[in-house]
Amino acid sequence: MTELICALLVLTVVCTAILALMPWALRRRGVELRRTKFGLTLIFESENLDGTPVRLLNVNGTFQSGCYVPDDLHFELACEYHRAMAGVIEGLARRDAGRPVRVMVMGGGGYSLPKYLAAYVPAARTDAVEVDPAITAIAREFFFLDECLEKTGAEKDGRLRLVNDDAWAFLRAAAEPYDVIVNDAFSGKRPLGPLTSAEGARVVRSRLAENGVYLANVRCACTGRGAGPLREVEGAFGREFAHVGYVPEWPDEPEKPGNNAFIATDAEGVLPADAVVVK
């Protein structure tokens, strides 16, 4: 028994030492390690398909966000689904020229879309709601959020508001409707909030202005056994909105899981030309 206790003590000491050294070892390999509400979070650099350096955010084993590293690309969008969403929002800004476009982004991550809107869509008035202050701190330190706020002045002039709160609770309590609601909130591979439910669709509809648009990142395959989440979203929001569709990340490989930009609205002419029209 004494030998067993000694062995367990030694094992505990070794494991503790390994855990203590892990951040140092990762940092030597260019990887930053942080602890956040949803698990261990890694920040590291890689390259996209054309060789452009990108910085990536991995939360609890799942990629949550990415941004370009070159100085002139800090506020550009590195993810295809964000580009599809931004295109829809820019279209609304042109449609409603002369008035602000109120946007709510549920989920901060690297704050990719809020940064883009602050830098390139002057009509956007964006509330970015992130439940975990640690994630916002990471975006400030590694994903150029503070640089964006300083260069654009978007926080000072009210075009970008950073909110640390539960996004669904914040949405339910919203006093004024939004022109665009973006659901980009994820914990690992699972959506946060009632993204796929009838309740979620009703809440979203009730908080949208007339002819407003709901956008969501639905992570799954578009066809086959892995497409269940997308089918659920189509069903829930198809019962509430006149037009429903999505822009697939991998249009030529529909059974490959991807970040698909889902769109629901009553307005005509909002679905992009490359969208798969469901309704």
Sequence and secondary structure as in RCSB ss.txt:
>XXXX:A:sequence
MTELICALLVLTVVCTAILALMPWALRRRGVELRRTKFGLTLIFESENLDGTPVRLLNVNGTFQSGCYVPDDLHF
ELACEYHRAMAGVIEGLARRDAGRPVRVMVMGGGGYSLPKYLAAYVPAARTDAVEVDPAITAIAREFFFLDECLE
KTGAEKDGRLRLVNDDAWAFLRAAAEPYDVIVNDAFSGKRPLGPLTSAEGARVVRSRLAENGVYLANVRCACTGR
GAGPLREVEGAFGREFAHVGYVPEWPDEPEKPGNNAFIATDAEGVLPADAVVVK
>XXXX:A:secstr
 HHHHHHHHHHHHHHHHHHHHHHHHHHHTT EEEEETTEEEEEEEEE TTS EEEEEEETTEEEEEEE SGGGTT
S  SHHHHHHHHHHHHHHHHTTTS EEEEEE  TT HHHHHHHHH TTEEEEEEES HHHHHHHHHHSSHHHHHH
HH TTTTTSEEEEES HHHHHHT SS EEEEEE  EETTEESSSTTSHHHHHHHHHHEEEEEEEEEEEEE SSSG
GGHHHHHHHHHHHTT SEEEEE S TT TTS EEEEEEEESSTT S TT EE  
